[in-house]
C-alpha cells in the first residue's frame, strides 16, 4: 500500500488516508449560514475520496469574518446547517473537520471575484476590524481598533463557544487558525503586533493569546478527538515571524494538547516576496515535525500523486492538504489511487461503472442513466 493511502491515527480517531481538503473560503454564506453550495462543494470532495474534509475558515464572531459572505459559528443557529454537511461527509467514509477562525485586521473584505480590493465600507455592509495594534494590513484596508484585554478575553471565549458548537455540529477535528495574517497570527508577528502590554513585545508575550485560545479549546474539545493548529512558518519578511519561532511555538502547542501542526506560510505582510513553487512549504513542515516532535500537515502547490507520496515517504509531513488542486479535480484522491496502483480508495458504487478508463466503451452497459 502506498503511504498516501495508509490510515493516520491521532488520539482515538483514525483518518482513512493521508489526504485532506484544506480549508478554502467560498464567500457564499449569508449571515454566516451554511447552505446548499457548501453541502455540494464539501460533499463532493468526500465523495472524491479525501480522508479528511476541513471546511473553510469559520468565524467565531461576526466581526471575525474575512468577508461578509464567510461561514460563521458564533450562533447556535449555525449548528444544524453545518450538521447537515458533517452527516453527508461521514456517510462517504470521510472525517469532517472545522477551522475556527478570526480574521482580525483582515476582516470585512470584498469577495475576490468582484475585482475590488481592501475593506468593505461600513455603508456597504462592512465593519471596522479589530487587531492587536492599530496597523492596517495595506493602504486599501481600514485601520483596525486595537483590542483591549477585556476584548481579548472575549475572543478566547468566542473560540471556546465555537468549538462547543462545532462538536454539536458533528465535527471530529477542530483546527485553530493562527496563520495567513489573521488575528492569532497578527499577535504572533512583530510586523502587526506593536503592543506594550503582556500580549506584545517578547516572544513569550506574542504567543500568549494563541496559547490561551488553544488551551481553552482543548479543555472543551473531547480528549479522544484531535486538535490541530494552522501556523504560518514565516512571514517571508525580514524581522517578521520566522521558522525558528515556529518550531518553539509548536513545542509549546504540543504541551497544551495539540496533535498536529498544519504548516503554511505568509499572509501578514502585503509586500512579502514569496518564492512560490511546487512543494515550496514542505521544508517548514519537515522541520517542525523533526524538531518539535509533533505530527505535521503540509500544503502548497502539491498537485501530483507521486509528489504527495514522496513527501510522506521522506518524512516531511504526516498529512497532505490539498486546496486548489481539489477545486480543479474533486476526485483527485481516486485518480491518485489509480495512478499509484492502490485500490484502498474504492470509487463510489454510483460511479464505479465509469471508474476505470481502460474499460472499452463497448463493454459498458447500453444504459448509463
N, C-alpha and C positions, 0 to 999 in steps of 0.2 A: 504493500500500500504506500502511496506517496505520502510525504509529510503533510501536504496541503489538506489531505482528507483524513488525517488522523484526528480523533477526538481531543478536546482540550478540557481538562477538569480544573475548575477553580472553586475552592471550598467544596460544597456538595452539589454543584451544578456542572454538568458536562455539555459542552458545545459539540455538535456532531462533526464539525470540521473547523478548520482554521481560517475560514473566510468570513469577514464581517462587512456589513453595509455601514460605511462611515456616515455620520450624521450630515445630511445635506438639506439646507433650508429650501423650502418650496414656495414661500411667500404667497400662500394660498388660503390662509385661515381668516376668519372674521371673528373678532373678539377672542382670539386665541383658540377657537374651537376646531378640532379635527373634523374633516368632512370626507366625502367620497373620494376626492382626489388623493388624500393621504392614505386611505384604505387601499386603493388600487396601486398607487405608487409603491408603498411599502410591501403590500401583499404580493405584488408581482416579483419582488426580489426574494421573498421567502419561497415562492413557487419555483424560482430560478435556482434554488439550492444553497443560498447563503446560510451558514450555520448560525449567525447572529445578525439581527437586523436592529440597528440603533436608529431611532427616529431623530429628526432634526433638533437643533438647539431649541429647547422648550423652556420658555421664560418662567421664572419663579415669581416675578412681579410684572404688572402691566408695563412699567417703565423700563423693564429689562429686556423687552423685545428688540431684536435688531431692526425689524421693520414693523409697521402696524399690522402686517399680514402674517406675522410669525405665530407658531403654536404657543400656547400657554398652559400652565399648570398651577396657577395661583388661585383657582376657584374649584370647589367641589363639582361644579357643573362641567368641568373639563374631563372628569374621570370616565364617564360612560362612553363618550365618543372614542376615547383612547382605548378603553376596554374592548370595544368592537374590533379594533385593529390588532391588539395583542392576541385575542382569541383566534383570529384568522392566521396570524403568523405562527402560533403554536400548532394549529391544525395542520400546517405544512411541514412540521418537524423542525422548525427553526426556533430560536430563542429571541424574545423581544427585549430590547434594551432602550433606555431613555437617557438623553443627555440633558441634565439640569443646568440651566444657563442664566446668566445676567449679562447683558451687553455693555453696561456701564456707559462710558462716553461715546461708544459707537452705536448707541441705540437711536431709534427714531430716524432711520434712513429709508430712502426710496427703494422699492423692489427693483432689481437690476435691469429688467427688460424695458423699463420706462425711459432709460437713457439719461436719467437725472442723477446728479451726484450730491453727496453731502446730506445734511439733515433735512427732514421734512418739517416745514414751518408749523408752528402751533396752529395757525389759522387754517391749515390744510390737513389737520388730523395728527400732527406730530406733538412732541412734548420736549421739555428741557431735560436732557440726560443728566445722569449723576456719574461721579467718578471719584478717585482718590484725591485728585487735585483739580484745579480749575484750568486744565490744559486741554485744548481742543485737539482732536486727532489730526485734523488738517484745517486749512483755511476755509474749506467748504462745510466743515462740521461746526455745530454750535458748541460753545464752551460749556462744559458740564458744571453742575453745582457740586462742590466738594462735600462728601458725606461726613457728618459728624459721628461721634462714637455711638450715639443712640441709633442713628440710621444704619450704621454698620451692624449693630446688634440685630436690627430688624432684618437686614439682609441674611444674616446667619439663620434666623428663624424662618425666613421665606424658603431657603433651601431645604430646611428640615420638613416644613409643611409640604413642599413639592415632592420630596422623597416619600412621604407618607401617602400622598395621593397617587404617586407612581406605583407604589406597592398595591394600592387598592385597584388600580387600573390593570394589574396583571403583569407588570414588567418584572423580569427576573434579574436584570443587571441595571444598576444606576451608574452613570458617569457624571462626575462633576467637571464642568467645562472651565478650565483655567488656562486656555490657550487663545491664540488668534487675536490678541489685543482686546479681549473682552474684560469684564470688570475684575475678575480674580487675577487675570494676567496683568491688568493695569496696576494692581497693587504690587505685584512681583517686580515689575520693571522700573528702574530709576528714570527711564525716559518719560513715564507717565505718572509716577509717584514721587512727589516732592514734599511730602508731609514731614512735619517736625515732631509728630507725636509717636506713640508706641506702634503705629501702623506704617511708619515711614522711616527712611534713612538706612539703617543697617540691614543686612541680610535677614537676621532674625526678625526684625520688625516688619519687613516687606512680605515675609512668608506667613506672618501671623494670621491674617484673615483666611487664607486658604486652609491652613491647619485647623482653624476654628470651625470653618464650614465642614471640612471633611470629617473631623472627629464627631461633630454633631449629627451629620448624616449617618455615619457609621453606627451611632447609638440607636437610631430608629430603623436602620436597614437590617433585615434579618441576618443573623450570624452565618446562616448556611448559604447565603447568596453573596455573589461577588460585588465589589465596589471598584470602579475604575476612576482614574483622573486623567484628563487630557491636558498635556503641557506643551507649550511651545519651547523647544530646547534652546532656541536662540532667537534674538530679535534681528539678527543679521545687521546690527549696527554697533559700532564701537561705543563702549560704555553702557550698552544695554544689557538685558538679561542674557546669560551665556550658558554654555553646556556644563561648565564646572558647577554652577549654581543649580542647574537642573538635576545633576547627579546627587548633590547634597540634599536637595528638596525631596527627591524620590526616596532616599533613605528614610527621611522623616515621615513621609507619607506611608511608607511600609509599616512604620512603627505604630501608626494610628489606625491600621487595619485596611489599607488599600491593597488590592490584589493584583492590579495591572496598571501600568502607565501607558496611556495612548499617546505616543510621541509624535508631535508635529513640529512646526516652527513658524516664526514670523507673525505679523499681524499688528504689532504695536506701533511700528514706525511707517508712515505713509511713503517715506523716501528710501526705504530699505532696498538694497540691490541683492536679490536672491538668485543664486546660481541654479536655476531650475533645470532638472534633467531626470532621466529615468532613475528611480530609487535614490534621489538626492537626499532624503531624510533618514534612510535606514541606518546610516552611521551613528546617528544620535540614539536610536532605539537600541542598537547593539551596545553602545557604551553604557546606557542606563541599565540594561539587562545585566551586564557583566559586573559593573562597579557598584551598583546599588543592590544587586541580588534580588531583583523583582522581575516578574513577567512583564513583557512589553508588547505593544502593538505598533505597527508601522504603517505609514500611509504616504502617498505622494508619487504620482506617475508610475504606479505599478500596473502594468497593462497585460503582461503575458504570463501564462501558466508556469513556464519554466523559470521565469524571473521570480515569481512568488515562491516556487518550490526551492530555489536556490537560497533565498533569504532565510527560509526556515531551516534548511539543511546545514547552513553555515552558522547557525546560532545567532543571527542578527535580531530576531524577534520571535515571538510565540504566536502572534496573530497577525493576519494580513487584512488591513482595512482598505476597501476599495470605494472610491467615490465616483468620479466622472466615468470611469470605465463601466461601472454598473448603471450609469444613466444611459450610456451607449448600448449596453447589452445586459438586460436584466438576468439573462440566463448564462452569464459568464461562468459561474461555478459548474454548470452542467457541461458546457463546452470544454472547460479546463479538465474536468474529469475524463472526458472522452479523449482529449489530446494526450493526457498523461497515461491513458490506458487503465484508468481506475474506475471501477463500477460502484464505488462506495456511495455515490450520489445518484440514485435512480431518477429517471425522468418521471414526472407525474403521469399517472395512468392515463389521464385525459390526453396527454401529448405523445405517449410512447410510440404511436404508430408513425409519427414523423421524426422520431428522435435520431435515428441512425441514417446519416447522409449517404452511406454506401449501399443502402437498400434500393434496388431498382424500382422506379415508379411502377412498372408493370406488375410488381409483386404485391403492391398495396391493394387494399380492398377498393372496389369500384366506388363506394360511397364513403366519404370522409366527413360528411356533415354531422 
